[in-house]
Every structure is written in structure tokens, then in C-alpha cells.
Amino acid sequence: MTTPLHETTLASKPSGDVLAIRGGRPLHGRVDVKGAKNLATKAMVATLLGETASTLRDVPDLSDVAVVRSLLEVHGVRVTEGDEPGALVFDPSDVESAHFEEIDAHAGASRIPILFCGPLLHRLGQAFIPDLGGCRIGDRPIDFHLDALRKFGAVVEKLPSGIRLSAPNGLKGANIHLPYPSVGATEQVLLTAVRAQGQTELRNAAIEPEIMDLIAVLQKMGAIISYEPNRVILIEGVETLRGYDHRSIFDRNEAASWACAALATDGEIFVGGAKQQEMLTFLNVFRKAGGWFDVREDGILFRRDGELKPVIVETDVHPGFMTDWQQPLVVALTQAPGRSVVHETVYENRMGFTAALVKMGADIVVHPHGLQDGPRRVARRDLEQAAVITGPTPLHGADIVVPDLRGGYSHVIAALTATGESKVSGVDILSRGYEKFLDKLTALGADFDVIG
């Protein structure tokens, strides 16, 4: 009997709050990555826009997916299992308003409710957003979202319990220039503009592979979307959209995480489902840091290529080096002889995870306002930070607490790299972004126990 995707099992997420990890053992084996969390959850929201049922394939079994499924169901969308493992079918024929208490109860710490606004305004003329959560990696303000929705004609009313939106005169196309190529704001504009009256021109848009895959989903539904050079996306609104059948792009964040685990532990990991094209920037840095990879038809094999090497990395929006990639990479860089520098330019509070690595013996100095000297490819931002990693430093076991999704994964990999035993608390958050995480660790030969 197949377990429904929304009923996350003991085997598919860290069931306890603490992992006792005995490190010093290289990871070897195969793991498979499924659909990207950052596409699947948005494609699920897009089903609200269709007049017929949609099928999404390779949906990962993650807590964020379960949250979106619950939110769709409280709005009247019927969600059922599809014709193959990992497929979900969404029937939006009975979409209805949900009470804000229901939305708040099902949203949890997820920020995904903000993306329901455009589709619900089209379907119902109103939407509600509860107080938003998410990982503690910076403010991640929703101002870009609300400003864009206002330009479409939405009326925004701030309440003690959240934000209520309405569209008394319907939504109309708009000219929007984002102050920063925000992925979330770009998704907001796409999900709103496809059924807005007239044409929408979006400038300074995000162009991540997950954005392109969402555009492919919307085009299958009947949307008219084109993109031009210099981050410009044009959307011609249509009156109606139909359902889609789509297989999600693979999760490049998870693929890069396992690649860094092979690098840090001096192991060898084959990541099934990973593809070269969407990981070009990562693969270049991986090779510069002393990694070796072999691109195959069904995935990519990762391991070290002799001694690790120090690198200088600047995070940036696509096609730059993703901010989600730097945290697991930092763990590997603690084992590289010399001085590495990671400039974090996307989020203002994403270096907090390094405190645990220092506790485990790493030599990492965080500069909270970035580094002023040295040549740069990515323009400096006021919010940026920099981490200087000097290695190699042997890591030893410690008791550490997970701060956020990617930082938490990095803590686990650091514990697997270290000698002795570590107790890593708060690992339940990893179920937001890593499917069957404990099963994969076991398959790779990790030595750990779940406590609790």
C-alpha cells in the first residue's frame, strides 16, 4: 500500500528532534533526488488558476508540500494520488474561501500563503495572508509581493491577524520593475498576471530554472508568456486556463547538498536525477574546490579529486552561485588547506550556522558587513556578510542546534565529517527540503541514532 504524500512517515523525515551522529566515516553510495521543492509548491498553487484538473509528477515527500496540499484542501481543491508514485492530481472545480483561522493553522511556518493571493483574487475576489514564518535567514520582506499586487489593482488591508486582499474591480496588467530579482516576487507576478486583463511587463525578474519550469507549467495551462534579454518577462493575460500535466524539474539544491557531503567526508556519492545544465555554476566551483564529477545519463557522480583547494565564492541570483549552495560547501572548505572566502550577497543573516562549526573546531571568521577589499564580480550589497574559512582544521563532535533548513543540513554533514559523537538538535526542520533524509543517510553508510 502506498503511503500518501501528505502523511509523512517515520522513514521519510527525521522522526525525533535529535540525531546522535558518530562521524569520521566517508559517505558512499547512491541517493536519488525528485522534483524541486521550489517548483513543486508553486506549481501546486498554480492549479487554482485552472478550470480542469492538473497532474504534477515527481512531487517530493516534504513537509512544505504537505503544507501547500493542506492549504489547497481548505480552499476546496480535491487532491488525490496520481497514476504513478510521486504524482498528485488537483481538482479545483469547488474552490471556496477559507476562514483565516484555517489558513493560519495549516500554514505553520511556511511563507507559501503569499503566493495564493493572485490565484484566489482571480477565483474568489479576495484572499487572506496570516503572519508568515520561514527559515531564520533574514527579513525576506513581502513588500515586493504587496507592491506588485497593488499595481494589478488589489486592495491591501493590514489586520492584527494578517493581511486581507480584495479586487473589487478585477485585476489588470501592469508594468512592474522589481528592486531586486526576487524569486518569490517573480512567481507572484507570474501567478497573478496570467489571468489579469491586458499585458504585464516584468523587469528585473528572477530567471532561476524553477522560474522557467513554472513558466512551462503556466504555458501548458494556456498562458501566453515570453521572456527577453536583461530579465524582462512579458505576460498577456487570458480569460481562462485549463489544467496541466507536468513532471517537475529536479531539486538542484538537494543535489548540490549531497555533492558537498561527498566533498566534506571524502566519500563518493552518485546523485540520481541530477542534471548538468541546471548546475553549471555549482559544478565549476565544485571542481575548483578539488571535487571530481562524472555526468551520466541518469545522474552525476561526485567525489574528491585529491587534496581540497581554497576558493573564493560570491553568492548571487541565477545564473550565479546559489545562496542555498554555500552552507554545505563551507563545511567542505574547513578541510581545504589555505584561506577560502564566501561572500553572501542574497540574505543578510545566513552565516549564523558557522557558529556551530567553530564549536566543532573550524577556523571561521564572519564579517557581518562583508569585506571591502579584493576584486568582486557581484556588486556589493548593504546587507551582505562574508565568511573567511582557514583550513584544514580537524572537526570534533559537539552538541549543536539546527538554525534553518540548509544550515541544519550543513550541521549534519559537519557531524559526519567530525571525529567522535555529535548530538544535532532540531533536525525535524530538514523534512522541509530533504525527502527521506534518514533513509538516504543510512544508504550512504552514515552511523547515527535517532533520539526521542
Summary of the structure (lengths in Angstrom):
residues: 452
radius of gyration: 21.8
end to end distance: 27.3
largest distance: 64.0
contacts: 1625
relative contact order: 0.16
helix: 33%
strand: 27%
